[in-house]
Structures are given as structure tokens and as C-alpha cells.
Amino acid sequence: MSGVAALADAKASEVLASFARQRLMQTIGAELTTHAPGRCAITLPFNAAVGQQGVFHGGVVLAVAHTAGRYAALTLLPLRSEALTLQYRINMMRPVAGDQIVAEGMVLRAGQSVCMTRVEVFVERAGQRTLCAALQQNILRVPGPQEVS
């Protein structure tokens, strides 16, 4: 295995292990469904615990979107780095009513210390997918112990 492939495998393992430690995502039933360099998708099925008046609670939508953007940034950071949110803005476009939401995060710019990400949140109902929210955020890279570049 080449050094580049080993690093990619190590990074993928690190991202999956980090997500597995996210207690909020575990509690609400969210799953990291896609991760690639600069990209991440998180899926959350609807259930009464994440709903309010028959739709996804806005705070839950924000939490899933924010996490998707943060993990998209983490995929590009050096091994053993941490990613902390500096700022975000979310725009809700319609009521989020459906079977599940999918938050797709992508890195717009990866700088030395700050990454800018965009997340689109889709609600899926009966096989139809509709854009329901968009988030943009800045993520700060925090060196972890014994960071590998």
C-alpha cells in the first residue's frame, strides 16, 4: 500500500471513529452515510423524538447540517486534528416534513487554519427529494495530540 493510500485509509478510519463518538448523533439516530475528501453526508430518519408538530425540529435539522459540514472539513485536515465551528448561518426554505433528511456537506475552501463549508439539507418523502435548508459555516482546525501532516 502506498503512503498516500495508507493516509487516506487512516483518515477514513479516523473520521468514522470520530463520528461514532458523537453522542448527539447517536441519540437522534443519525448515520454518516458518505465521506470522501471534502465531502460528507449524514442521514436521519424521521421519528417522534426529532419531530415537532409532524415535521423535523429546526434544531435537529441545524445539528445534522452543522455536523455534516464539520465532518466534510475534517476529511481534509491532517490526521489527529480536531474541527471546531467558528460561525454558521442556516436558511430554512420550507417545512421539513418527510421520511428522512440528508445533509450533504462540502468544503468550499480549505485554508491553513479555517475551512469554509456549505451544506444542503434535503428532505425525502415517498422517493421524492426536496431541498429544504442551506447552511454555510467556517470551521477552525485545532491541532490534536501528535498531529500528522
C-alpha positions as CSV (number, residue, x, y, z in Angstrom):
1,M,0.0,0.0,0.0
2,S,1.4,3.4,-0.9
3,G,1.9,6.2,1.6
4,V,-1.0,8.2,0.1
5,A,-3.4,5.2,0.2
6,A,-2.4,4.5,3.8
7,L,-3.0,8.1,4.8
8,A,-6.4,8.0,3.0
9,D,-7.3,4.8,4.9
10,A,-6.1,6.2,8.2
11,K,-8.1,9.4,7.6
12,A,-11.3,7.5,6.7
13,S,-10.9,5.3,9.9
14,E,-10.3,8.5,12.0
15,V,-13.4,10.2,10.6
16,L,-15.6,7.1,11.2
17,A,-14.3,6.7,14.7
18,S,-14.8,10.4,15.5
19,F,-18.4,10.2,14.2
20,A,-19.1,7.1,16.3
21,R,-18.2,9.2,19.4
22,Q,-20.8,11.9,18.6
23,R,-23.3,11.2,21.3
24,L,-25.9,13.6,19.9
25,M,-25.9,11.9,16.5
26,Q,-26.2,8.5,18.2
27,T,-29.1,9.7,20.4
28,I,-31.1,11.0,17.5
29,G,-30.3,8.1,15.2
30,A,-28.2,10.0,12.6
31,E,-25.8,8.0,10.4
32,L,-22.8,9.1,8.4
33,T,-23.6,7.7,5.0
34,T,-20.9,9.2,2.8
35,H,-17.5,10.5,3.4
36,A,-14.8,11.4,0.8
37,P,-12.2,14.1,0.7
38,G,-14.0,17.4,1.3
39,R,-17.5,15.8,1.4
40,C,-19.8,14.2,4.0
41,A,-23.4,13.2,4.1
42,I,-25.5,12.4,7.2
43,T,-28.9,10.8,7.1
44,L,-31.6,11.0,9.8
45,P,-34.9,9.1,9.6
46,F,-37.9,10.8,11.0
47,N,-39.2,9.7,14.4
48,A,-41.2,11.3,17.1
49,A,-38.1,12.2,19.1
50,V,-36.7,14.5,16.4
51,G,-40.1,15.9,15.4
52,Q,-42.3,18.8,16.4
53,Q,-45.9,19.1,15.1
54,G,-45.2,16.4,12.4
55,V,-42.1,17.9,10.9
56,F,-38.4,17.7,11.8
57,H,-37.5,20.1,14.6
58,G,-35.4,23.0,13.3
59,G,-32.8,22.5,16.0
60,V,-32.3,18.9,14.8
61,V,-32.0,20.0,11.2
62,L,-29.4,22.5,12.2
63,A,-27.4,19.9,14.3
64,V,-27.3,17.4,11.5
65,A,-26.4,20.1,8.9
66,H,-23.7,21.6,11.1
67,T,-22.2,18.2,11.8
68,A,-22.1,17.3,8.0
69,G,-20.2,20.5,7.3
70,R,-17.8,19.9,10.2
71,Y,-17.1,16.3,9.0
72,A,-16.6,17.5,5.4
73,A,-13.9,19.8,6.7
74,L,-12.4,17.1,9.0
75,T,-11.8,14.8,5.9
76,L,-9.3,17.4,4.6
77,L,-7.5,18.1,7.9
78,P,-4.2,16.5,8.9
79,L,-4.5,13.3,10.9
80,R,-5.4,13.7,14.6
81,S,-6.7,17.3,14.0
82,E,-10.0,18.5,15.5
83,A,-12.6,20.7,13.8
84,L,-14.4,23.4,15.8
85,T,-17.1,25.7,14.5
86,L,-16.3,29.4,14.3
87,Q,-19.6,30.6,12.8
88,Y,-22.6,29.3,10.8
89,R,-25.7,30.6,9.2
90,I,-28.7,28.4,8.2
91,N,-31.6,29.3,5.9
92,M,-34.7,27.2,6.2
93,M,-36.6,27.1,2.9
94,R,-39.7,25.1,3.7
95,P,-41.2,22.9,6.4
96,V,-39.1,19.8,6.8
97,A,-41.7,17.1,6.6
98,G,-40.8,13.7,5.3
99,D,-39.4,10.2,5.9
100,Q,-35.8,11.4,6.4
101,I,-33.4,14.2,5.9
102,V,-30.0,14.0,4.2
103,A,-27.4,16.7,4.9
104,E,-24.7,16.9,2.3
105,G,-21.6,18.9,3.3
106,M,-18.8,20.1,1.0
107,V,-15.7,22.2,1.6
108,L,-15.8,25.4,-0.4
109,R,-12.3,26.5,0.7
110,A,-9.7,24.7,2.8
111,G,-7.2,27.1,4.3
112,Q,-4.3,26.6,6.7
113,S,-6.4,27.1,9.8
114,V,-10.0,27.8,8.6
115,C,-12.3,25.8,6.2
116,M,-15.4,27.2,4.7
117,T,-18.2,24.6,4.1
118,R,-21.6,24.6,2.6
119,V,-24.3,22.1,3.4
120,E,-27.5,21.4,1.6
121,V,-30.3,19.6,3.5
122,F,-32.8,17.6,1.6
123,V,-36.0,16.1,2.9
124,E,-37.1,12.8,1.3
125,R,-40.7,11.7,1.2
126,A,-42.0,8.7,-0.8
127,G,-38.9,8.7,-3.0
128,Q,-39.0,12.4,-3.8
129,R,-36.1,14.6,-2.6
130,T,-36.6,18.4,-1.9
131,L,-34.1,21.0,-0.8
132,C,-35.3,22.4,2.5
133,A,-32.3,24.2,4.1
134,A,-28.9,25.5,3.3
135,L,-26.1,26.2,5.8
136,Q,-22.7,27.9,5.4
137,Q,-20.1,27.8,8.1
138,N,-16.4,28.4,9.0
139,I,-14.6,25.6,10.7
140,L,-11.3,26.1,12.7
141,R,-8.6,23.4,12.6
142,V,-7.3,22.6,16.0
143,P,-4.1,20.5,16.2
144,G,-4.7,17.4,18.1
145,P,-2.0,15.5,20.1
146,Q,0.8,14.3,17.9
147,E,-0.8,15.6,14.7
148,V,0.4,14.0,11.5
149,S,0.6,16.3,8.4
